[in-house]
Structure formats: structure tokens, C-alpha cells
Amino acid sequence: MQAQQSLSNISENQALWIEQYRMEMAERDYRSGLSAAMNEGIEKGMEQGIARGRIEAARESARNALQLGLSREQVAKITGLAMSEIEKL
């Protein structure tokens, strides 16, 4: 009888251990997914920031070139900005 009870307890504990292990694996997978998504978001954010910085630098160069008396066409060729963008400056 005692052996049967011990076997029952071991079986119950094993089931609990397996369930806990599954929960821990799910938690690790969840955290891993969050981490990957966060890293991807940071990378995309950095790319967007760099792109915006380049555009702002081109605008600043265009402003300076216009102040020096260059034509809008020349400024467009130098900076790569569209004429509509230069006209906004």
C-alpha cells in the first residue's frame, strides 16, 4: 500500500513538474519573442532616425546654398532634394 502511494505521489509530482516546465518554456518563448520584436523595433527606429537626419542635413545644406545665391536648380542637383522641397525652404 505504501509503495502504491509513493508511486502515486511521484506520478503527481511528475505531472506537476512537466506542467511547470511547459509554463517556463512558454514564458521563455514569450520573452524571446518580445526581445526579438524590441530589437527589430529599435533597429527600424534607428534606420528611420538616420534617414530623417540625412533629410534634415540636406535641407540645411539647401538653405545655406540658397543664402549663398545658388539657383534652386543648382541646389536641387547638389542636395538631391526635389524642387518642391526646396521651394518650401
Secondary structure, DSSP 8 states (H G I E B T S, - for coil): -HHHHHHHHHHHHHHHHHHHHHHHHHHHHHHHHHHHHHHHHHHHHHHHHHHHHHHHHHHHHHHHHHHTT--HHHHHHHH---HHHHHH-
